[in-house]
Amino acid sequence: MAIYLDDAQRQSLARLASSWTWRTQWPTWALIITIYGGWFCVATHARELGLPVTTLLLALLGAWYMSLQHELLHGHPTRFPFVNALVGFAPLAVWFPYGIYRESHLQHHDDAHLTHPERDPESYFVSHIAWQNAGRGIRALLVVRNAFIGRLLLGPAFAIAATGAQALRRLARGDRHDVPVWLAHCAALTALTAWLQRCCGIPAWAFIVGAGYGALAVGSIRSFHEHRVADAPQHRTVINEAAWFWRLLFLNNNYHAVHHDLPHVPWFALRKVYEMSRQRYIERSGNFLVKGYSEWLGRHALVPVAHPLHGKLADAVPGHSPAAAKPQWARAS
């Protein structure tokens, strides 16, 4: 559901939606051609580029492709979910089927339950029960995951494990709804991996572990503390005024508070919508504003940005003072 700042913004967006660019979605079509063309161009020139450069480029293109998949599931460039699903079906980023990601992410957009570990599938917080049941090793890893470097190194592993565990739990209770999606994804991934190894000289490990895990690691830069625990739902989502490279790579999803309010706005319009009402969005987010991913890196390279326990439950952790650990912008709400 769209949340507009006022009727003037609603009318302004209606005018934008009637523009040729918005109606044709040509920037998104150009993006699709660029990402697919770039990915297969790198793959077919792997021998000339060398394996390290190829793996790095495929990881970056895989992260860009995941940003595209996010755009597809929100109804761009077409209004037809099946057509968008066909565009996002290819396992260029390896690990997650498009259909699984779509279902999970749309559940994440229930803003009333953002960050809640049992309601938000993209939460980086855990419930009190999960924390109590975790051993010391897992607790330590959860804490490390909430630091910037830890998120890059451990975030993908946690995401893969959680998605796999969820699939197994559904099977265990007799729910086979996702089986065709997984089978189709695994078949496509097997075929693509075989083609890369046979025709392009890219070993399976380099694609699956190097490029695939690397793509998730790059994507975890965007998701680092993009949601915090706050009483007001609108204060839970960040505005990150990132540099142009990151804006392009993440398709302006760094303006995350705007995206959560207006999920139907296409990526190429998000920055304009934000800049037209910048101060109002900053105030609406409870001043949850950062000046780029370098700010996160500088503040929280090795220092966790928040305790893994959700909300006030963290107050009960011996030696932990969430209020003292929060930067000024986080204390404001």
C-alpha positions as CSV (number, residue, x, y, z in Angstrom):
1,M,0.0,0.0,0.0
2,A,1.4,3.4,-1.0
3,I,1.9,6.0,1.7
4,Y,2.0,9.6,0.4
5,L,3.2,12.6,2.3
6,D,0.2,14.5,1.2
7,D,-2.3,15.0,-1.7
8,A,0.2,17.2,-3.5
9,Q,2.7,14.4,-3.7
10,R,0.0,11.9,-4.8
11,Q,-0.9,14.3,-7.7
12,S,2.8,14.8,-8.6
13,L,3.4,11.1,-8.8
14,A,0.3,10.6,-10.8
15,R,1.7,13.1,-13.4
16,L,5.1,11.3,-13.3
17,A,3.3,8.0,-13.9
18,S,1.7,9.3,-17.0
19,S,5.1,10.3,-18.5
20,W,6.5,8.4,-21.5
21,T,9.5,7.2,-19.4
22,W,7.3,5.8,-16.7
23,R,4.8,4.3,-19.0
24,T,7.3,2.5,-21.3
25,Q,9.7,1.7,-18.4
26,W,12.5,2.0,-21.0
27,P,15.2,2.6,-18.3
28,T,14.4,-0.8,-16.8
29,W,14.4,-2.5,-20.2
30,A,17.8,-0.9,-20.9
31,L,18.9,-2.2,-17.5
32,I,17.8,-5.7,-18.3
33,I,19.7,-5.7,-21.6
34,T,22.8,-4.3,-19.9
35,I,22.9,-6.7,-17.0
36,Y,22.3,-9.8,-19.1
37,G,24.6,-8.6,-21.9
38,G,27.3,-7.7,-19.4
39,W,27.1,-11.0,-17.5
40,F,27.3,-13.2,-20.6
41,C,30.0,-11.0,-22.1
42,V,32.2,-11.4,-19.0
43,A,31.4,-15.2,-18.9
44,T,32.4,-15.8,-22.6
45,H,35.6,-13.8,-22.2
46,A,36.7,-15.4,-19.0
47,R,39.8,-16.9,-20.5
48,E,41.0,-13.5,-21.7
49,L,40.1,-11.8,-18.4
50,G,41.5,-14.4,-16.1
51,L,39.6,-16.2,-13.3
52,P,40.1,-13.6,-10.5
53,V,38.8,-10.7,-12.6
54,T,36.0,-12.8,-14.1
55,T,34.9,-13.9,-10.6
56,L,34.9,-10.4,-9.3
57,L,32.9,-9.0,-12.3
58,L,30.4,-11.8,-12.1
59,A,29.9,-11.1,-8.4
60,L,29.3,-7.4,-9.1
61,L,26.9,-8.2,-12.0
62,G,25.2,-10.8,-9.8
63,A,24.6,-8.2,-7.1
64,W,23.2,-5.9,-9.8
65,Y,21.0,-8.7,-11.1
66,M,19.6,-9.1,-7.6
67,S,18.7,-5.4,-7.5
68,L,16.9,-6.0,-10.8
69,Q,15.1,-9.0,-9.4
70,H,13.9,-6.7,-6.6
71,E,12.6,-4.3,-9.2
72,L,10.8,-7.1,-11.0
73,L,8.9,-8.4,-8.0
74,H,7.6,-4.9,-7.4
75,G,5.9,-4.8,-10.8
76,H,8.5,-3.4,-13.1
77,P,8.9,-3.2,-16.1
78,T,5.5,-4.9,-16.7
79,R,2.3,-5.3,-14.8
80,F,2.4,-9.1,-15.4
81,P,4.1,-11.1,-12.6
82,F,4.6,-14.1,-14.9
83,V,6.5,-12.0,-17.5
84,N,8.6,-10.3,-14.8
85,A,9.3,-13.8,-13.3
86,L,10.6,-15.0,-16.6
87,V,13.0,-12.1,-16.8
88,G,14.2,-12.8,-13.2
89,F,14.3,-16.6,-13.4
90,A,17.9,-17.1,-14.5
91,P,20.2,-18.1,-11.6
92,L,22.9,-15.5,-12.4
93,A,23.2,-14.8,-8.7
94,V,23.2,-18.6,-7.9
95,W,21.6,-19.1,-4.5
96,F,18.0,-18.1,-4.3
97,P,15.1,-18.9,-6.7
98,Y,13.3,-15.8,-7.8
99,G,9.9,-17.1,-6.6
100,I,11.2,-17.8,-3.1
101,Y,12.8,-14.3,-2.9
102,R,9.6,-12.7,-4.2
103,E,7.4,-14.3,-1.6
104,S,9.8,-13.5,1.2
105,H,10.4,-9.9,0.2
106,L,6.7,-9.1,-0.2
107,Q,6.2,-10.4,3.3
108,H,9.0,-8.1,4.5
109,H,7.0,-5.1,3.2
110,D,4.5,-5.5,6.1
111,D,5.9,-2.4,7.7
112,A,4.0,-2.9,11.0
113,H,6.2,-5.9,11.7
114,L,9.5,-4.6,10.3
115,T,12.5,-6.0,12.2
116,H,10.4,-8.5,14.2
117,P,12.4,-11.7,14.0
118,E,9.3,-13.9,13.8
119,R,7.4,-11.8,11.3
120,D,10.0,-10.1,9.1
121,P,11.9,-12.7,7.0
122,E,14.7,-10.1,6.3
123,S,15.2,-9.2,10.0
124,Y,18.8,-9.3,11.3
125,F,17.5,-9.5,14.9
126,V,16.6,-12.7,16.8
127,S,14.0,-13.5,19.4
128,H,14.7,-14.1,23.1
129,I,13.9,-17.8,22.6
130,A,16.3,-18.1,19.7
131,W,19.0,-16.2,21.7
132,Q,18.6,-18.5,24.7
133,N,18.7,-21.6,22.6
134,A,21.8,-20.6,20.7
135,G,25.2,-21.7,21.9
136,R,28.1,-19.4,22.7
137,G,29.5,-19.9,19.2
138,I,26.3,-18.9,17.4
139,R,25.7,-16.0,19.7
140,A,29.2,-14.7,18.9
141,L,28.6,-15.1,15.2
142,L,25.3,-13.2,15.5
143,V,27.1,-10.3,17.2
144,V,29.9,-10.3,14.6
145,R,27.3,-10.3,11.8
146,N,26.0,-7.0,13.0
147,A,29.3,-5.3,12.2
148,F,29.9,-4.1,8.7
149,I,32.8,-6.5,7.9
150,G,31.0,-9.3,9.7
151,R,27.9,-8.7,7.6
152,L,30.0,-9.1,4.3
153,L,31.7,-12.3,5.5
154,L,28.9,-14.0,7.5
155,G,25.7,-12.4,6.2
156,P,25.4,-14.6,3.1
157,A,26.1,-17.8,5.0
158,F,23.3,-17.0,7.5
159,A,20.9,-16.1,4.6
160,I,21.7,-19.4,2.8
161,A,21.3,-21.5,5.9
162,A,18.0,-19.8,6.9
163,T,16.5,-20.2,3.4
164,G,17.6,-23.9,3.3
165,A,16.2,-24.5,6.8
166,Q,12.9,-23.0,5.9
167,A,12.6,-25.1,2.8
168,L,13.4,-28.3,4.8
169,R,10.8,-27.3,7.5
170,R,8.1,-26.9,4.9
171,L,8.9,-30.3,3.5
172,A,8.9,-31.9,6.9
173,R,5.3,-30.7,7.6
174,G,4.2,-31.9,4.2
175,D,4.1,-28.5,2.4
176,R,5.4,-29.1,-1.2
177,H,4.3,-25.8,-2.6
178,D,7.9,-24.6,-3.2
179,V,9.2,-27.9,-4.6
180,P,8.6,-27.0,-8.3
181,V,10.3,-23.7,-7.8
182,W,13.4,-25.2,-6.2
183,L,13.6,-28.0,-8.8
184,A,13.4,-25.5,-11.7
185,H,16.0,-23.3,-10.1
186,C,18.4,-26.2,-9.4
187,A,18.0,-27.6,-13.0
188,A,18.7,-24.1,-14.4
189,L,21.7,-23.7,-12.1
190,T,23.1,-27.1,-13.0
191,A,22.8,-26.3,-16.7
192,L,24.3,-22.9,-16.4
193,T,27.2,-24.1,-14.2
194,A,28.0,-26.9,-16.7
195,W,28.0,-24.4,-19.6
196,L,30.3,-22.1,-17.7
197,Q,32.7,-24.8,-17.0
198,R,32.6,-26.5,-20.4
199,C,32.4,-23.5,-22.7
200,C,33.9,-20.6,-20.7
201,G,36.5,-22.3,-18.5
202,I,34.9,-21.1,-15.3
203,P,35.1,-23.9,-12.6
204,A,31.9,-24.6,-10.7
205,W,33.5,-23.5,-7.4
206,A,34.4,-20.1,-8.8
207,F,30.9,-19.5,-10.0
208,I,28.9,-20.9,-7.0
209,V,31.3,-19.9,-4.2
210,G,33.2,-17.0,-5.6
211,A,30.7,-15.2,-7.8
212,G,27.5,-16.4,-6.0
213,Y,28.7,-15.8,-2.4
214,G,30.4,-12.7,-3.5
215,A,27.2,-11.3,-5.0
216,L,25.4,-11.9,-1.7
217,A,28.2,-10.2,0.1
218,V,28.0,-7.1,-2.1
219,G,24.2,-7.1,-1.7
220,S,24.7,-7.2,2.1
221,I,26.3,-3.8,1.9
222,R,22.9,-2.3,1.0
223,S,21.0,-4.2,3.6
224,F,23.4,-3.3,6.4
225,H,21.2,-1.7,9.1
226,E,18.7,-0.5,6.6
227,H,16.1,-1.3,9.3
228,R,16.4,-0.5,13.0
229,V,14.2,-1.3,16.0
230,A,11.9,1.7,16.7
231,D,8.4,2.2,18.2
232,A,7.1,4.0,15.1
233,P,7.1,1.9,12.0
234,Q,8.1,4.9,9.8
235,H,11.2,5.3,12.0
236,R,12.5,1.8,11.3
237,T,13.7,2.4,7.7
238,V,16.9,4.2,6.7
239,I,17.6,6.9,4.1
240,N,21.2,6.4,2.8
241,E,22.5,9.2,0.6
242,A,25.0,7.0,-1.1
243,A,27.3,7.9,-4.0
244,W,26.3,7.4,-7.6
245,F,28.1,4.0,-8.0
246,W,26.1,2.4,-5.1
247,R,22.9,4.1,-6.2
248,L,23.2,2.5,-9.6
249,L,24.3,-0.8,-8.3
250,F,21.4,-0.9,-5.8
251,L,18.9,0.9,-8.1
252,N,18.3,3.7,-5.7
253,N,17.1,1.3,-3.0
254,N,19.4,3.1,-0.7
255,Y,16.5,5.6,-0.4
256,H,14.9,2.8,1.5
257,A,12.4,4.7,3.5
258,V,10.9,6.2,0.3
259,H,10.8,2.7,-1.2
260,H,8.9,1.3,1.7
261,D,6.4,4.2,1.6
262,L,6.0,4.0,-2.2
263,P,7.0,0.5,-3.4
264,H,5.3,1.0,-6.7
265,V,7.7,3.8,-7.7
266,P,10.3,2.5,-10.2
267,W,13.9,2.7,-9.4
268,F,14.7,5.5,-11.9
269,A,12.2,7.8,-10.2
270,L,13.1,7.2,-6.5
271,R,15.9,9.7,-6.3
272,K,13.7,12.5,-7.8
273,V,10.8,11.6,-5.4
274,Y,13.2,11.8,-2.5
275,E,14.9,15.1,-3.5
276,M,11.5,16.7,-4.0
277,S,10.7,16.1,-0.3
278,R,14.1,15.5,1.3
279,Q,13.6,17.2,4.6
280,R,10.1,15.8,5.1
281,Y,11.4,12.2,4.5
282,I,14.3,12.8,6.9
283,E,11.8,14.0,9.6
284,R,9.4,11.1,8.8
285,S,12.2,8.6,9.3
286,G,13.0,10.0,12.7
287,N,16.3,11.3,11.3
288,F,17.4,7.8,10.4
289,L,19.9,9.3,7.8
290,V,23.4,8.3,6.8
291,K,25.6,10.0,4.3
292,G,26.7,6.9,2.4
293,Y,28.0,3.3,3.0
294,S,31.4,4.7,3.9
295,E,29.8,6.2,7.1
296,W,28.6,2.7,8.1
297,L,32.1,1.3,7.4
298,G,33.8,4.0,9.4
299,R,31.5,3.7,12.4
300,H,30.9,0.0,12.4
301,A,33.6,-1.9,10.5
302,L,34.2,-4.1,13.5
303,V,31.8,-2.7,16.1
304,P,28.2,-4.1,15.9
305,V,25.6,-1.5,15.0
306,A,23.0,-3.1,17.3
307,H,22.7,-6.1,19.5
308,P,21.2,-9.2,17.8
309,L,18.3,-9.4,20.3
310,H,15.2,-7.6,19.1
311,G,14.2,-4.4,20.8
312,K,14.1,-4.0,24.6
313,L,15.1,-7.7,25.0
314,A,18.7,-6.5,24.5
315,D,18.5,-4.6,27.8
316,A,18.6,-7.9,29.6
317,V,21.9,-8.9,28.2
318,P,24.6,-8.5,30.8
319,G,27.1,-5.8,30.0
320,H,25.1,-4.4,27.1
321,S,23.7,-0.9,27.0
322,P,21.9,-0.4,23.8
323,A,21.2,3.3,24.4
324,A,24.9,4.1,25.0
325,A,26.0,2.1,21.9
326,K,23.6,4.0,19.6
327,P,24.9,6.9,17.5
328,Q,23.1,10.2,17.9
329,W,20.7,9.7,15.0
330,A,19.5,6.4,16.5
331,R,18.9,7.9,19.9
332,A,16.6,10.6,18.5
333,S,13.7,8.1,18.1
